[in-house]
Amino acid sequence: MDANVYRRRVDGRHRCWAAEWRYDEAVIRLEALWRSWEHLRQDAATGISVWWRDHADHHMAVLMDPDGPFAAADHTDSANHCKKGEPLPYAPPPAGVFPDVPSHTAEPTMENLALTQQPAQSQD
């Protein structure tokens, strides 16, 4: 999921986030979100809604819980904070964290979301 689409106030007390890739549970949950996005975005009918309801809403609540996978992060570090309406803090993953992700996958941005909702062109 693109951190520029998902915007929440993160202050370390009510919601937690860490712009780091050393929290194994968080990495696995983020990969699960990515894989479910790649699968469900192909469903032009309800795929995006199902992804939000069954995947994003569930995993993001767990990830941002003060007792969740980022609980050990330094929540006094401003790099792990953002204000309401700002994108979540982000640092690119180190090389090799996701070795089996094909380079042709599309990030779930608003532009790519619009592209997945376009009706297929007839080849007649």
N, C-alpha and C positions, 0 to 999 in steps of 0.2 A: 504494500500500500504506500502511496506517495505521501510523505509527511507534509507536503504542501496542501493537500486536500483535507487531511484530518487536522483540525485546529482546536486545541483546548488550552486553557490556562494550566500551566504546570508550575507549582510552587514548592513541591517537596513535602507538603503537609497533607493536602487534599488529593493531589495527583502526583505521581512520580514518573520520571522518565530519565534515561541516561543516554547520552549521545555516544555510547561506547558499545563494543561488540564482545565484551568479556563475560556476559551473563548468559550462560548456556540455555536456561529455560526461555529467556527472552528471544534469543536467536532462533530456537526451535519454533516458538510461537510465531515469530515474524516470517519464518520460512513457510509455516503452515498457512498463514494469511496469503502469502505470495502465491503458493501453489493453488489454493482454493480460488484466488482471483483469476489466475490463468485459466482454470477450468471453467468457472462460472461466467466469465465475461463473454464467453462464446454463446451463451443462451440469451438471445435478444429479447425474449419474453420477460422472464422474471429473474434471470441469473444475477443481476446486480443487486436486486432487493434481497434475494436469498443470501448473497455474500454478506451484505451488511448485517442482516438479522442473525444468521447462523454462525458467521465467522468473525467479522470485524467487531461487532458490538460485544460479543463474548470475549474474544482475546484481548481487545484493547482495554476492557474493564479490568481484566486480570493483570495485564501489563502495567497499568497505571495505578493499581491499588497500592497504597502506602506500605502494605505488607507483602507486595508481590515481588517479582523477580528483580526489580531495581531497588529493593529496600536497602541494600548495602551500598548503593551509590552515594556519592557525596552530594547531598541535596542543598548544601550551602554554596556549591559551585554554580556560578551564573550560567555556565555552559549547559546545565541541566534544567534550566528554567525557561519559560516563555510566558508572555502575557496573553490575555484573552484575544483571540483572533490571529495570533501569530502561528506560523508553522511550528511543529514540534522540533526540538533540537535534533540535529542530525550530523552524523559523521559517516562517511562512506565506509563500508566494511573492508577489512584488510583482504588482500588477494588470497584466494583459496578458501574463504569462509563458505561460499556457495559454489563448489566446483562443478556441480551438475546442472546449473541453470544455463539454458541456452542463451546465446547473445541476442536472439531475435525476439525475446519476450518483451511485451509492452508494459511500461509502468502504468499503474491505474491513475492517470491524470484526467482532468475534465476533457481534454482534447481527445485522448484515446477512448474515453468512455463514449463520447459522441460518435467516434468511428465505429465502435462495436454495435451501436444502435442503428446504423444505416442499413436499409434494406439491401439485399444482394441484388446486383445488376444482372439482368437476363442476358444470356449469351446467344439469343436468337438472332 
